[in-house]
Amino acid sequence: MTDIQAHLRFLPMSAQKVRLVVDLVRGRDANEALEMLRFVPKAAAMPVRKLLASAVANAEENFGVSRDDLFVAKIFADEAPTRKWRRFGARGRFKPILRRNSHVTVVLRERGA
């Protein structure tokens, strides 16, 4: 049984925000997860949906697996390198701004196998 993987790297959104969306689709059928992500009112839903669609396309094209047999075995969001910005404040101080990024990984498996 092979695992079909897809990775999304350096998504310009914090991993904490992405995890709220990712937790909704873990363990679901691939088609059900794709349909569900269309209606989730979070900014992270669109990139996660594109990633999941890419993983399903990889499975069909490279492994010859039907999309109806696939389910989301694993999906997780990790922290990526943070870009650190500076904004200067009063009295000679500066206020750090952290632009957080995340890496998202999805693993699909075949249902009956």
KAVEN-V759816 format. One record per residue. N is the residue number from 0. RES is the residue in three letters. PHI is phi in degrees with one decimal (NA if undefined). OMEGA is omega in radians with two decimals (none if undefined). NEAR is the number of other ideal C-beta (glycine too) atoms within 8 Angstrom. Layout:
BEGIN
[[N,RES,PHI,OMEGA,NEAR] [N,RES,PHI,OMEGA,NEAR]]
END
This chain:
BEGIN
[[0,MET,NA,-3.12,5] [1,THR,-98.9,3.04,4] [2,ASP,-95.1,3.09,8] [3,ILE,-99.6,-3.05,14] [4,GLN,-116.2,2.96,10] [5,ALA,-145.6,-3.10,11] [6,HIS,-123.5,3.01,9] [7,LEU,-121.3,-3.04,11] [8,ARG,-112.6,3.08,6] [9,PHE,59.1,3.01,6] [10,LEU,-71.0,-3.04,13] [11,PRO,-77.9,-3.13,5] [12,MET,-155.6,-3.08,11] [13,SER,-67.4,-3.13,9] [14,ALA,-62.5,3.13,12] [15,GLN,-62.0,3.12,6] [16,LYS,-70.5,-3.12,11] [17,VAL,-69.1,-3.11,15] [18,ARG,-62.6,3.10,10] [19,LEU,-60.9,-3.13,10] [20,VAL,-81.5,-3.08,14] [21,VAL,-62.0,-3.12,14] [22,ASP,-65.9,-3.14,7] [23,LEU,-69.8,-2.98,9] [24,VAL,-103.8,-3.11,14] [25,ARG,-62.2,3.10,9] [26,GLY,86.9,-3.11,6] [27,ARG,-86.8,3.01,10] [28,ASP,-63.7,-3.07,10] [29,ALA,-62.8,3.14,14] [30,ASN,-64.4,3.13,9] [31,GLU,-64.5,-3.14,8] [32,ALA,-65.6,3.12,12] [33,LEU,-62.1,-3.12,12] [34,GLU,-68.0,-3.13,8] [35,MET,-66.4,-3.10,11] [36,LEU,-67.2,3.10,15] [37,ARG,-64.4,-3.01,8] [38,PHE,-112.0,3.11,6] [39,VAL,-81.1,-3.05,9] [40,PRO,-85.2,3.11,4] [41,LYS,-125.5,-3.12,8] [42,ALA,-65.4,-3.11,6] [43,ALA,-74.4,-3.05,13] [44,ALA,-65.1,-3.09,12] [45,MET,-67.0,3.11,8] [46,PRO,-63.0,3.12,11] [47,VAL,-67.0,3.10,16] [48,ARG,-64.7,3.10,11] [49,LYS,-63.0,3.12,9] [50,LEU,-64.0,-3.14,13] [51,LEU,-64.4,3.09,17] [52,ALA,-63.1,3.11,9] [53,SER,-65.3,3.12,9] [54,ALA,-64.4,3.11,14] [55,VAL,-65.7,3.11,13] [56,ALA,-64.7,3.07,8] [57,ASN,-59.8,-3.12,12] [58,ALA,-63.1,-3.13,13] [59,GLU,-68.6,-3.01,11] [60,GLU,-78.8,-3.01,6] [61,ASN,-92.2,-3.06,7] [62,PHE,-114.7,3.12,9] [63,GLY,67.0,-3.13,4] [64,VAL,-96.1,3.10,10] [65,SER,-73.3,-3.11,6] [66,ARG,-68.1,3.14,10] [67,ASP,-74.7,-3.12,6] [68,ASP,-91.0,-3.02,8] [69,LEU,-91.3,2.99,17] [70,PHE,-140.1,-3.10,10] [71,VAL,-82.5,-3.12,16] [72,ALA,-74.9,3.12,8] [73,LYS,-138.5,2.99,8] [74,ILE,-154.9,-3.10,12] [75,PHE,-150.8,3.14,8] [76,ALA,-121.0,3.11,9] [77,ASP,-109.7,3.09,9] [78,GLU,-76.0,3.05,9] [79,ALA,-108.6,3.12,12] [80,PRO,-58.0,-3.12,4] [81,THR,-95.1,3.04,9] [82,ARG,-84.7,-3.09,7] [83,LYS,-106.0,-3.11,8] [84,TRP,-113.3,3.06,8] [85,ARG,-126.9,2.98,8] [86,ARG,-126.5,-3.05,8] [87,PHE,-82.3,-3.09,6] [88,GLY,-111.3,-3.11,7] [89,ALA,-71.3,3.05,4] [90,ARG,58.6,3.06,4] [91,GLY,76.1,3.12,3] [92,ARG,-87.7,2.97,7] [93,PHE,-132.9,-3.09,7] [94,LYS,-105.4,3.13,8] [95,PRO,-72.1,3.04,8] [96,ILE,-119.0,-3.13,8] [97,LEU,-105.8,3.08,8] [98,ARG,-97.6,-3.03,9] [99,ARG,-86.6,3.10,10] [100,ASN,-125.8,3.11,14] [101,SER,-147.0,3.02,13] [102,HIS,-111.3,3.13,14] [103,VAL,-116.8,3.12,16] [104,THR,-127.5,3.08,12] [105,VAL,-125.0,3.11,13] [106,VAL,-124.9,3.11,11] [107,LEU,-104.4,3.05,14] [108,ARG,-131.7,3.10,11] [109,GLU,-82.4,-3.00,8] [110,ARG,-67.2,-2.98,8] [111,GLY,-79.7,-2.99,4] [112,ALA,-88.0,none,5]]
END
